[in-house]
Amino acid sequence: MITTYSREDGKTEVRELLATEDFPSGVVWVDMVSPTPEEMDLVESLLHIELPNKGEVWKNHVLNRLYVEDGVAYMTAALINKVNTPYPETVAVTFIVGKKFFLTMREISPTSFKIFSERIVKQGCLFETPANLAEGLFEEMIIRVAHNSEQLVDTLDELSHNIFSTDVFEEKRQRNATVVMKSALKSLGAAVDLNSKINESLHTFLRMLLFFKQWSQAHPAKDPSIDILISDTQALVQQTAFLSDKATFQLDATLGMINVEQNLIIKIFSIVTVFFLPATLVSSIYGMNFGHMPELHWVWGYPFALMLMVICAVVPHIYFKRKGWM
């Protein structure tokens, strides 16, 4: 699908273009979503450029390949897709900036493109040149990444409250604390995965912005706001590094909490074993049935053995209490 944004008399018109149509007059932005070979041929013939195919887009993304041909800048960046799913991903998007046009090629529908599309229709006069259009879209992309990063901060804060809550182990009568910690581990894994995708996307943004700044210096339509975008991206990269450290700390804390819960369970079994061990010893002695065991012939032998077992269990309990081991 090809969507064109043309400007005439100060107004921006949005139009979906068929593979057999020509560009309307005053086209400033051409947005291609999952283009067909026919659509790519049409755009190449109208703009007199050579578009990279899917294989070349993937190669440019993997190799971080940014280049200029005949004064036209070809750039690729990784945008985050499926943020609100358990398996977020990064998808390569191509940006092509010429002296008289701005073109994008993508296989996904990021929110930043939708927001910028609405913005350019309402405030098209703010974007006078293709470079200005590229900067505006880059700004929306970075804002969206910052939004995802803030959501990640909220998620990690909530996980922190769950992990270090004082009543986690008090709830074990109703709900096993280990189950709570395992749930926290699952959420933490998803948060770490998203943070890694954000970090990967930001690094491609930063490289693309630096390249775009260098390219725009050779053109009169240079906008100093590109420096602000670079600074914002660098700040977000630092934030992802901080969130990575925080997630690592929470992971260690969660595993520690699980070990504490398991140790509490083992402690209970150990205490029960210690209490019943003396009683087991007494019962074992009187269960040997030797012929010369006078207690076997006592009338009070059975109550005596039971009382001895109780005493052997109570005495360690009192001793452990005084020592503070329980």
C-alpha positions in Angstrom: 0.0 0.0 0.0 1.2 3.5 -0.9 0.1 6.5 1.0 1.1 9.9 -0.2 1.0 13.2 1.7 0.9 16.2 -0.6 0.9 19.9 0.3 -1.0 22.6 -1.7 -2.1 26.0 -0.6 -0.9 25.4 2.9 -3.0 22.2 3.3 -1.9 18.6 3.5 -3.9 16.0 1.6 -3.6 12.3 2.4 -4.3 9.8 -0.4 -3.8 6.1 -1.0 -2.2 5.6 -4.4 -2.9 2.7 -6.7 -0.1 1.0 -8.6 -1.3 2.5 -11.9 -1.6 6.1 -10.7 0.9 9.0 -10.8 1.9 11.0 -7.7 -0.4 14.0 -7.0 1.3 17.4 -7.2 3.1 18.7 -4.2 4.0 15.3 -2.7 6.2 15.6 0.4 6.0 12.2 2.0 5.5 8.7 0.5 4.7 6.0 3.0 4.9 2.4 1.7 3.5 -0.4 3.8 4.3 -4.0 2.6 4.8 -2.7 -0.9 4.2 -5.1 -3.8 6.7 -5.4 -6.7 4.4 -3.3 -8.9 4.2 -0.5 -6.3 8.0 -0.5 -5.9 8.5 -0.2 -9.6 6.0 2.7 -9.7 7.8 4.6 -7.0 11.2 4.0 -8.5 10.1 5.3 -11.8 8.4 8.4 -10.4 11.2 9.3 -7.9 14.1 8.1 -10.1 15.7 6.1 -7.3 16.4 2.4 -6.6 14.5 1.0 -3.6 16.0 -1.8 -1.5 14.1 -5.1 -1.5 13.3 -7.1 1.6 16.5 -8.9 1.5 18.6 -5.7 1.2 16.6 -4.1 4.0 17.4 -7.0 6.3 21.0 -6.9 5.3 21.2 -3.2 5.8 19.7 -3.6 9.3 22.0 -6.4 10.3 25.1 -4.6 9.0 23.9 -1.2 10.2 24.5 0.0 6.7 23.6 3.7 6.1 24.6 5.2 2.8 24.1 8.0 0.3 23.5 7.6 -3.4 23.2 10.6 -5.8 22.5 12.9 -2.8 19.8 10.7 -1.4 20.2 9.3 2.1 19.2 5.6 2.7 18.8 4.8 6.4 17.5 1.8 8.4 16.4 1.7 12.0 14.8 -1.0 14.2 11.4 -0.2 15.5 9.7 -2.1 18.4 6.7 -4.1 17.5 4.2 -6.1 19.6 5.1 -4.2 22.8 2.1 -5.3 24.7 2.6 -9.0 23.9 4.8 -11.6 25.7 7.2 -11.6 22.8 8.1 -8.1 21.6 10.3 -7.8 18.5 12.2 -5.3 16.5 11.5 -4.8 12.8 13.7 -2.9 10.3 12.2 0.2 8.8 13.8 2.1 5.9 13.9 5.9 5.6 14.9 7.6 2.4 15.5 11.3 2.3 16.1 13.3 -0.9 16.2 17.0 -1.7 12.5 17.0 -2.7 10.9 14.0 -1.1 10.8 11.8 2.0 10.0 8.1 1.7 9.4 5.4 4.3 9.2 1.6 3.8 7.8 -0.7 6.5 6.2 -4.0 7.1 4.6 -3.0 10.4 2.2 -0.2 11.6 3.9 1.6 14.5 2.0 4.0 16.7 4.5 6.7 16.0 3.7 6.7 12.2 0.0 7.1 13.0 0.6 10.0 15.4 2.9 11.7 12.9 0.4 11.2 10.1 -2.3 13.0 12.2 0.2 15.7 13.1 1.3 16.4 9.6 -2.3 16.8 8.5 -3.0 19.4 11.2 0.4 21.1 11.3 1.9 20.5 7.9 3.3 24.0 7.7 5.8 23.0 10.4 7.6 20.6 8.1 8.7 22.7 5.1 11.5 20.3 3.8 12.0 16.6 3.5 14.6 16.9 6.2 12.1 18.5 8.5 9.6 15.7 7.8 12.3 13.1 8.7 13.1 14.9 11.9 9.4 15.1 12.9 8.9 11.4 12.4 12.2 10.6 14.2 10.9 12.7 17.1 7.7 10.8 17.3 9.5 7.5 17.2 11.8 8.5 20.1 8.8 9.8 22.1 7.1 6.5 21.6 10.2 4.6 22.7 10.4 6.9 25.8 6.7 6.0 26.5 7.5 2.3 26.3 10.5 2.9 28.6 8.3 4.7 31.1 5.9 1.8 31.1 8.8 -0.5 31.8 9.8 1.6 34.7 6.3 1.3 36.2 6.4 -2.4 35.7 9.7 -2.8 37.5 8.5 -0.6 40.3 5.4 -2.8 40.7 7.6 -5.9 40.7 9.8 -4.3 43.3 6.8 -3.8 45.6 5.7 -7.4 45.1 9.2 -8.8 45.8 10.0 -6.7 48.8 6.5 -6.5 50.3 6.5 -7.3 54.0 3.4 -9.5 53.9 4.6 -11.8 51.1 5.5 -14.6 53.4 2.6 -13.8 55.7 0.3 -14.7 52.8 1.6 -18.3 52.6 -1.4 -19.6 54.5 -3.6 -18.5 51.6 -1.1 -18.5 48.8 2.4 -20.1 48.6 5.0 -17.3 48.6 7.1 -19.4 46.2 4.2 -19.1 43.7 4.2 -15.3 44.1 8.0 -15.3 43.5 7.7 -17.5 40.4 5.0 -15.1 39.0 7.4 -12.2 39.7 10.2 -14.1 37.8 7.9 -14.5 34.8 7.0 -10.9 34.7 10.6 -9.9 35.3 11.7 -12.0 32.3 9.2 -10.2 30.1 10.4 -6.8 31.3 14.1 -7.7 30.7 13.2 -8.9 27.2 11.4 -5.6 26.4 14.2 -3.6 27.8 16.7 -5.3 25.6 14.5 -4.6 22.5 14.3 -0.9 23.5 18.1 -0.8 23.9 18.6 -2.4 20.5 16.1 0.0 18.9 17.7 3.1 20.5 21.2 2.1 19.3 19.9 2.0 15.7 18.2 5.3 16.3 21.4 6.9 17.6 23.5 5.6 14.7 20.8 6.8 12.2 20.5 10.3 13.8 24.3 10.8 13.7 24.3 9.8 10.1 21.3 12.0 9.3 23.0 14.9 11.0 26.1 14.5 8.9 24.1 14.2 5.7 22.0 17.3 6.5 25.1 19.4 7.0 25.6 19.2 3.3 22.1 20.7 2.6 20.9 24.2 3.4 17.8 22.9 5.3 19.6 22.0 8.4 17.6 22.0 11.7 19.5 22.2 15.0 16.7 20.1 16.6 18.5 17.0 15.4 21.0 17.6 18.2 18.1 17.5 20.7 17.0 14.2 19.3 20.5 12.8 19.6 20.7 14.0 23.2 17.3 12.4 24.0 18.3 9.1 22.5 21.6 9.0 24.4 19.6 9.7 27.7 17.3 6.9 26.9 20.2 4.5 26.2 21.5 5.4 29.7 18.1 4.7 31.2 17.9 1.3 29.6 21.3 0.5 31.1 20.0 1.6 34.6 16.9 -0.5 34.1 19.0 -3.5 33.1 20.9 -3.2 36.4 17.7 -2.8 38.3 16.2 -5.9 36.7 19.4 -7.8 37.5 19.1 -6.8 41.2 15.4 -7.8 41.3 16.2 -11.1 39.7 18.8 -11.8 42.4 16.4 -10.7 45.1 13.6 -12.9 43.7 15.8 -15.9 43.7 16.9 -15.1 47.2 13.3 -14.8 48.4 12.6 -18.2 46.9 15.6 -19.7 48.7 14.3 -18.1 52.0 10.9 -19.6 51.5 12.4 -23.0 50.8 14.7 -22.7 53.8 11.7 -21.9 56.0 10.0 -25.1 54.8 13.2 -27.1 55.4 13.5 -25.5 58.9 10.0 -26.7 59.8 10.8 -30.3 58.8 14.1 -30.1 60.7 12.3 -28.9 63.9 9.7 -31.7 63.6 12.4 -34.2 63.1 14.3 -33.0 66.2 11.2 -33.2 68.4 10.3 -36.7 67.3 13.8 -38.1 67.3 14.1 -38.7 71.1 10.6 -40.2 71.2 11.6 -42.5 68.3 14.7 -43.5 70.3 12.7 -44.4 73.4 10.2 -46.4 71.4 13.0 -48.1 69.6 14.6 -49.1 72.9 11.4 -50.6 74.2 10.7 -52.3 71.0 13.7 -54.5 71.1 12.0 -57.1 73.3 15.0 -58.3 75.3 14.2 -60.9 78.0 15.8 -58.9 80.8 13.9 -55.6 80.4 12.2 -55.0 83.7 10.1 -52.2 82.3 8.2 -54.6 80.1 6.7 -56.3 83.2 5.7 -53.0 85.0 2.1 -52.1 85.4 3.0 -48.5 84.8 5.6 -49.3 82.1 3.5 -48.2 79.2 2.5 -44.8 80.8 6.1 -44.3 81.8 7.4 -44.8 78.3 4.8 -42.3 76.9 5.8 -39.8 79.5 9.4 -40.2 78.7 8.8 -39.6 75.1 6.9 -36.4 75.8 9.7 -35.2 78.1 12.3 -35.9 75.5 10.3 -33.8 73.0 9.4 -30.9 75.4 13.0 -30.4 76.8 14.6 -29.7 73.3 11.7 -27.4 72.5 12.3 -25.3 75.6 16.1 -25.4 75.1 15.8 -24.2 71.5 13.4 -21.4 72.5 15.8 -20.0 75.1 18.7 -20.2 72.6 16.6 -18.2 70.1 16.9 -20.9 67.4 13.1 -21.0 66.9 
